[in-house]
């Protein structure tokens, strides 16, 4: 029997402008597909993440009947070469697509993922904001994700520190940490140092961890608190334009450094992206807030 066509959207996340932020493909599955097919589709899209949504009907996956009014979906994330445990921008993209397509009648969505149950909430920015047309309607709200923190510890290998600095084009490294999800957190002296990096992706592949998150404090008069960039060639992504999951590690680090829990962060990739962040230290959660805009829709026929 022929498989049903799969509807998809391509959404730019952590931005309200097309062709900025981080693109993700969002695919709606009405029937099971095997992992080989999922990976082949992600490889075909060849962007930082392709995610797959499957609606969960009834009370499946809920702890009590009272919770079943919140729509739930299974959500999986794939880079061009592998499945990953956590992805922020593709979750923003998935929630945005559900909220703007009429597939859900709720301002809260729950996703069952490899990182547990994650929630996405629609947050209206300004009730008086114009909403004529799709582009304006998409700009009128944020999506807030409730994600687990990704705590990091000191990484003090002298040999690896030299390798890391060389991989980052000779950047001055003032601190190195490793997160629970194996992201290498590299602190450099300034936001300018982050923006000016000229990484050697072949050398980064030889470094410890799944990828390197480089971060530096923002200039004093900037609206931002810190800058970052994320390089992940081991997963088929030389530079991830805007990485929500990286900020699950950056938020606890910068909270201790700056003595605060609310941040405005800028990812200084060529596409650029903005993240509003709140650290809930007591519950070890990170609230990531961003906008999104749909740039493409289509159908997979195979």
Buried (B, 14 or more C-beta within 10 A) or exposed (E): EEBEEBBBBBBBBBBBEBEBBBBBBBBBBEEEBEEEBBBBBBBEBEBBBBBBBBBBEEBEBBEEEEEBEBBBBBBBBBBBEEBBEBBBBBBBBBBBBBBBBEBBEEEBBBBBBEBEEBBBBBEEEEEEEEBEEEEEEBBBBBBBBBBBBBBBEEBEEEEBBEBBBBBBEEBEBEEBBBBEBEBBBBBBEBBBBBBEBEBBBEBBBBBBBBBBBBBBBBEEEEEBBBBBBBBBBBBBBBBBBBBBBBBBBBBBBBBEBEEEBEBBBBBBBEBBBBBBBBBEEEEEBBBBBBBBBBEEEEEBEE
